[in-house]
Amino acid sequence: MFICVIADYGTGDPAFAEVSQRLLIAFPQAQIHLLSVPPFSTLATGFWIAQLGLNPGPSDRLIYHNCAPRQDDPEARWDNEGEGLTYALLSNGVKVVGVNAGYTLSFIKHHSQVLRTVNVSRGGSQFRSRDVFPPAAAAIASEDFSILGDSLLPEQIPDVPSDRIAWIDGYGNIKTTIAAHTVNLEPESKIVIRIGDVVSDAVYSDGSFKVPSGTLAFAPGSSGWRLAKSGEPLRWMELFLRGGNAWERFGRPRLNQQVTRIV
């Protein structure tokens, strides 16, 4: 089995090792891949659940995610209680187990054959993804669905917010939640992009490298998957500074910040 752990523990945080050890108790031969998202970034968590889960990969796959800001209730928490655990079976058979918080399920809610709560304690530990959730994930991965609870409806899960920063890659490219098919511009059209207090000229391109060096391109990026109903490819727009770093140009914006287009 291939297990992808997506969590906001922090790059290189030993928490990943602790969680991996618990998962390997149930799956000693599993290959585990670790992906760190920024603290409390449910948008990035949901984006990568979909990007990894809905694209080609090993047939025997489990995505185990934990990003739980505990923002579902502003009051004091009893026994470290937090958002509840959920199970999703994607349209391609990939299993997804993790906390339903913010936008974690937003990208996959229309791509799931099954979407249900999991009857497991919502408290009991500050470190639930290590101490409470692994046995439930192991049971589900082994086709034991006796712990599943109520079904979740797509309308109970927030929609993907539009015009936001979903991810910053290692080259400083800014991946957005702007779907490419919603952009109606001619190639080489000049536009203005605002992120926070920073404004920059940009050029719309149907391919990132079709711009001169030093030019900020607004173009369909490398991330996306096929739409659930039509099967048409979905691509997310990126801001790409050829020969530079778009993230630096915009003053190192945070994930989830709004991207405003001025044509």
Stockholm file with secondary structure:
# STOCKHOLM 1.0

chainA/1-263         MFICVIADYGTGDPAFAEVSQRLLIAFPQAQIHLLSVPPFSTLATGFWIAQLGLNPGPSDRLIYHNCAPRQDDPEARWDNEGEGLTYALLSNGVKVVGVNAGYTLSFIKHHSQVLRTVNVSRGGSQFRSRDVFPPAAAAIASEDFSILGDSLLPEQIPDVPSDRIAWIDGYGNIKTTIAAHTVNLEPESKIVIRIGDVVSDAVYSDGSFKVPSGTLAFAPGSSGWRLAKSGEPLRWMELFLRGGNAWERFGRPRLNQQVTRIV
#=GR chainA/1-263 SS CEEEEEESSCTTCHHHHHHHHHHHHHCTTCEEEEEECCTTCHHHHHHHHHHHHSSSCCSSEEEEEECCCCCSCCSCCSTTCCSCEEEEEETTSCEEEEECCTTTTTTTTTSEEEEEEECSCSCSCSCHHHHTSHHHHHHHHTTCCTTEEEECCGGGSCCCCSSBEEEECTTCCEEEEEEGGGCCCCTTCEEEEEETTEEEEEEECSSTTSSCTTCEEEEEEEEEEECTTTCCEEEEEEEEETTSCHHHHTTSCCTTCBEEEEC
#=GC SS_cons         CEEEEEESSCTTCHHHHHHHHHHHHHCTTCEEEEEECCTTCHHHHHHHHHHHHSSSCCSSEEEEEECCCCCSCCSCCSTTCCSCEEEEEETTSCEEEEECCTTTTTTTTTSEEEEEEECSCSCSCSCHHHHTSHHHHHHHHTTCCTTEEEECCGGGSCCCCSSBEEEECTTCCEEEEEEGGGCCCCTTCEEEEEETTEEEEEEECSSTTSSCTTCEEEEEEEEEEECTTTCCEEEEEEEEETTSCHHHHTTSCCTTCBEEEEC
//
